[in-house]
Each structure stands twice: as structure tokens, then as C-alpha cells.
Amino acid sequence: MTAKRPARLELPGQIVLVLQGGGALGAYQLGVYEALDEAGIQVDWVIGTSIGAINAALIAGNPPERRSERLAEFWHRVSDRTRLDVAAAWPGWDKTFAKLMIIGGGIEGFFQPNPASWFGPLAHFGVDRASYYMIAPLRETLMSLVDFDRLNAGHPRLTVGAVNARSGAMRYFDTREQRLDVAHIMSSGALPPAFPAVRIEGEPYWDGGIYSNTPVEVVLDDKPRNSSVIFSVQVWNPAGPEPDSIWQISERQKDIQYASRTDSHIARQQQIHRLRHVIRELVKRLPEAERATAEVQDLAAWGCQTTMRLIKLAAPRLDGDDQLKDIDFTPSGIAARRRAGYEAAMRAIAARPWEAPMDPIEGLSVYNADEA
């Protein structure tokens, strides 16, 4: 007997889910989505980069009643279930060996070693072949789990980010503007030099996380702009303990790099959105005759009356995390991050931050679930 799905929870605006890239850390996003789904929060627009783009495609490319199931199936398929009998003799080394085996042998259903890389880093094979791994297995996995006709049907809207390997320009592929296929999703996760570039319309594209790993600006700069409740799911934390070894320093460097200056970007977007509201208020104070002129109407177009409520969900640091945490595809690692995402999202949902009063001039409020 199929369990009855919860009624849709109505929020003040379109519901947007923004998913960062981060390899195995993306299991946190699985838990977040399961909590949203359980609460009846049905997303209208999902935006992703890298592993976030893959999770986003699994959401957009399946009917509501199957999305959590398909997400979980993907993470089950890519979990490294190889077990070495070393835990008894060397506690904690099971994960280390698992990571080394992933580096050497890849992950079934995701990526596999590229024989071309054996010729060394100076060998010329072209941007779409020069890599340590091949991602053909990911194509097969996505084709089996994602209905691309449904993905392109428009609800939820899907946007994935990739960066042009030649020009260095960021590009967002959006189902509102064009039909997306498996290549668009794979391009967003093609992190060099591990994975090769993926060609779209003849151009080579890499993982969008190189340029912007937290694409919240896509929502705030959208045209036309709509009032939104934005769940920004971050798997990298810019803040952390002071490192005291080269190994720990490498981890902190990745945290800071892939957090993509999230806080400063949001602060700047708050300033911009406040200016939009200020313009709106100033125009309202002009005489009606002046407001009707073409010059004032052109200037007034820079104004805005939308409200944006940003809910930040940041994955916690787990015991045993190190600079290879983004390839911790062990079942225990995936389960821990999935559970952390579910619990964090449930706490945020219980707080109902979208009901908090908002200054009409500000227009953009930020709720940090970690600080609540």
C-alpha cells in the first residue's frame, strides 16, 4: 500500500533549492531533500552545480512521489561497498583504504580510470579525453534514473552551471530556455583534471564549481524576478578550526575554495536588493505625471518589490573528515551525511523562518540554520 503524500506546504513565494558541488559531500543534500519532501515542501526550481547538478536532475527528472527514492538509489549505486578486513587490526583504516581504492579504481556507476592518463600528464589527448578518469558509467546511471522528458517539462524548473574551458565564462543551462540532456548534467560535474570536459554545442565545459559553486545569484538576478523562499544547501564550510599540518591545510584550502565566498556574495546581494527596494520607494514619491514619463519608467525598471527569504543549510564537519572527504563514498560516510542533512532541514522547517517579519526596504532576509 502506497503511503499518502503530505499536502503541499504553501510558502510566501516560489520554492527554490540551490545545491552546491562537493562529490561525496552531496549525500547531505539527499537528507535535506528527504526532509523537505516529508514536510510537503515541493520545489518549484532547483539549481545545482557538480554533484548538486546530478541531485537536481534526479529531482527534476522524476515524479514527486519517486524523487526521494531515485535520489537514494543513485547514492546506493555510487557508494563504495568494498570492505577490507582491516578495521579489527587498524581501527579507522577501513575508510582510508576505501578512499585509496577509489583513487586507484574509481566507483562503479560513476567513474573509472582512464588508460590515456597512464601516458603521463604531458601527453596530448584533447580536452575531452585528457583526464585521470572516464565518466561514461555516470552517463549510464543517469540515463537509467532520470526521465529527461519529465526533466524538460518545466516543473520544477532546472538550472545547472558549467564553465567554458576555453573562455572561462560561466554558463547556466536552464530548462526555461532550452532542452537539457545528459551531457548538460555531466558537464556541470566534469571537475578537471579528474574528469574530462564535456562538449555542449561544440564547446568544452567543465564543472561549474570552478567558477561559482554556490549559484544563489541565479535566483536573485532572474528576469522576471519572483518572490522566493530559497533553501541554499552548502556542503563546504568556509569557517573551521585552525589547521596545524600540511594535511589539514589542504582540507581547509578546499573548504574555502569551494565555499565560493558564499557569505560575501549574499551580503552583496542584500545590498543590491535593498537598492532595488529603495528605487521602488523613491519612484512612488514622485508626482504621477513624472512617473508616467518614459525616462522615469526606464529608471523605475531597476526597482523591485519582491521578497527573498534565504535559508542556509550548511553540512557539519564529521569525525574523521580530511582533505579526501569529498571522495568518502563509503556507506557509513554517505549515511552520516544523509542523516545530518535530514536533521538540519527538519530543524529549519520547524523554525518556519519564512514566517518572520521582514523590513519592507531590505527585501532579502537570511536565516542561518547553524546559528539558530
Buried (B, 14 or more C-beta within 10 A) or exposed (E): EEEEEEEEBEBEBBBBBBBBBBBBBBBBBBBBBBBBBBBEBBBBBBBBBBBBBBBBBBBBBBEBEBBBBBBBBBBEBBBBEBEEEBEEEEEEEBBBBBBBBBBEBBBBBBBBBBEBBEEEEEEEEEBBBBBBBBBEBBBEBBEEBBBBEBBBBEEBBBBBBBBBBEEEEBBBBBBEEEEBBBBBBBBBBBBBEBBBBBBBEEBBBBBBBBBBBBBBBBBBEBEEBBBBBBBBBBBBBBEBEEBEEEEBEBBBEBBBBBBBBBBEBBEEBBEBBBBBBBBBEEBEEBEEEEEEEEEBEEBBEEBBEBBBBBBBBBBBBBEEBEBBBBBBBBBEBBBBBBBBBBBBBBBBBEBEBBEEEBEEEEBBBBBBBBEE
